[in-house]
Amino acid sequence: MSDLSISATEHGKLRVFALSDSLFREIEITGGLDPLAQALGLYTLGVQDVQVVQTDSVDGMGLSGLLANGYDITPPPQDSALLDAIEGTVALIRSAAFTGPVTLTLTGEAKFIATYPEGKAPAPKFTPLESDAAKGVLTGPTPEASPKRGFGARLALIAMAAFFAAFAWVFFYYIGF
């Protein structure tokens, strides 16, 4: 039994685990990933960031091809041969599946194979909008439009007028003309 620590700030990595047949059957029976989480010594896993794959279902491209096409990961040639030779079921777990810092307790149920940095997918290519509403040029306010005074400016003007009125009243009351 060994441990694997994952920090809270880790992102962009994919871990490959070979699953035992009994663990895969438990996952199928329960319909969830709780047995996998328990096999790794965790309470929970982010379901959207875990993929459980039977290697015989990716015969045409192999596990290295799945990593290349699905995760933009190109493993080194020696790892590609190792990945393609794995038989049974594997779990592909992204860093986002772990909530905070965790220590995975590795048992015979889930055997750690490798960790790979995920590739960066190219930015999506946007097509121009075809709608009539998307045509034309947007313009800003015209230069001759004067900006409206805000509430604070009005309040300051009223306070200044009240101050001068009070000053004039005091001046005329005490000094008088």
MIRO-881499 format. One record per residue (C-alpha): residue in three letters; x, y, z. Coordinates in steps of 0.25 Angstrom, whole numbers, padded with zeros to 4 digits, always signed. Example, Ala and Ser with C-alpha at 12.3 -4.5 7.8 and 13.67 -1.06 7.14 Angstrom:
% MIRO-881499
ala+0049-0018+0031/ser+0055-0004+0029/
END
This chain:
% MIRO-881499
met+0000+0000+0000/ser+0005+0014-0004/asp+0000+0028-0003/leu-0001+0039-0014/ser-0002+0053-0009/ile-0010+0064-0018/ser-0009+0078-0014/ala-0021+0088-0014/thr-0015+0097-0025/glu-0012+0085-0035/his-0019+0087-0048/gly-0018+0082-0062/lys-0013+0068-0059/leu-0019+0054-0063/arg-0016+0041-0055/val-0018+0028-0060/phe-0022+0016-0051/ala-0024+0001-0054/leu-0036-0004-0047/ser-0038-0018-0042/asp-0049-0026-0048/ser-0056-0027-0034/leu-0056-0011-0033/phe-0061-0010-0047/arg-0073-0019-0044/glu-0076-0011-0032/ile-0076+0002-0040/glu-0085-0005-0050/ile-0095-0010-0039/thr-0096+0003-0031/gly-0096+0012-0044/gly-0087+0022-0037/leu-0073+0025-0034/asp-0074+0023-0019/pro-0066+0009-0019/leu-0055+0016-0027/ala-0054+0027-0017/gln-0054+0017-0006/ala-0043+0009-0013/leu-0035+0022-0013/gly-0037+0026+0001/leu-0047+0037-0002/tyr-0061+0041+0002/thr-0065+0047-0012/leu-0060+0049-0026/gly-0065+0059-0036/val-0073+0051-0045/gln-0071+0060-0057/asp-0056+0059-0057/val-0055+0044-0056/gln-0056+0034-0068/val-0056+0019-0066/val-0052+0012-0079/gln-0051-0003-0083/thr-0039-0004-0091/asp-0045-0014-0100/ser-0055-0003-0105/val-0043+0005-0110/asp-0036-0006-0118/gly-0035+0002-0131/met-0027+0014-0124/gly-0023+0008-0111/leu-0022+0015-0098/ser-0011+0025-0103/gly-0020+0028-0115/leu-0031+0031-0105/leu-0022+0041-0097/ala-0017+0047-0110/asn-0031+0050-0116/gly-0039+0052-0104/tyr-0030+0059-0094/asp-0019+0065-0104/ile-0008+0057-0097/thr+0003+0051-0105/pro+0010+0041-0095/pro+0024+0037-0098/pro+0027+0025-0107/gln+0030+0016-0095/asp+0018+0020-0088/ser+0009+0018-0100/ala+0013+0004-0101/leu+0010+0002-0086/leu-0003+0008-0088/asp-0007+0000-0100/ala-0003-0013-0093/ile-0013-0010-0081/glu-0024-0020-0081/gly-0037-0018-0073/thr-0043-0005-0068/val-0036+0008-0065/ala-0040+0021-0058/leu-0036+0034-0064/ile-0037+0044-0053/arg-0034+0059-0056/ser-0029+0068-0044/ala-0042+0075-0044/ala-0049+0062-0038/phe-0042+0064-0025/thr-0048+0074-0015/gly-0036+0081-0008/pro-0023+0075-0004/val-0024+0060-0003/thr-0016+0048+0000/leu-0019+0036-0009/thr-0018+0022-0002/leu-0014+0013-0013/thr-0018-0002-0011/gly-0019-0014-0021/glu-0033-0009-0025/ala-0028+0003-0032/lys-0013+0002-0037/phe-0007+0016-0041/ile-0001+0016-0055/ala+0003+0030-0058/thr+0001+0045-0058/tyr+0000+0053-0070/pro-0001+0068-0072/glu-0014+0071-0080/gly-0011+0078-0093/lys-0017+0092-0097/ala-0028+0091-0107/pro-0028+0101-0118/ala-0038+0113-0116/pro-0051+0110-0123/lys-0053+0116-0137/phe-0066+0125-0137/thr-0074+0126-0150/pro-0080+0140-0153/leu-0094+0142-0149/glu-0104+0141-0160/ser-0115+0149-0154/asp-0120+0163-0159/ala-0119+0167-0144/ala-0104+0164-0144/lys-0101+0174-0156/gly-0097+0188-0156/val-0088+0197-0147/leu-0091+0200-0133/thr-0088+0215-0129/gly-0086+0222-0116/pro-0093+0234-0111/thr-0092+0246-0120/pro-0082+0257-0116/glu-0092+0268-0115/ala-0100+0260-0104/ser-0097+0266-0091/pro-0096+0257-0079/lys-0107+0258-0069/arg-0104+0262-0055/gly-0104+0252-0045/phe-0112+0252-0032/gly-0099+0255-0024/ala-0097+0268-0032/arg-0111+0272-0030/leu-0110+0270-0015/ala-0097+0278-0015/leu-0104+0290-0022/ile-0116+0290-0013/ala-0106+0289-0001/met-0098+0301-0006/ala-0111+0309-0009/ala-0116+0306+0005/phe-0102+0311+0011/phe-0102+0324+0004/ala-0117+0326+0008/ala-0113+0324+0022/phe-0101+0333+0021/ala-0109+0344+0015/trp-0120+0343+0026/val-0110+0343+0037/phe-0102+0355+0030/phe-0115+0363+0028/tyr-0121+0360+0042/tyr-0108+0364+0050/ile-0102+0374+0041/gly-0114+0379+0034/phe-0115+0389+0023/
END
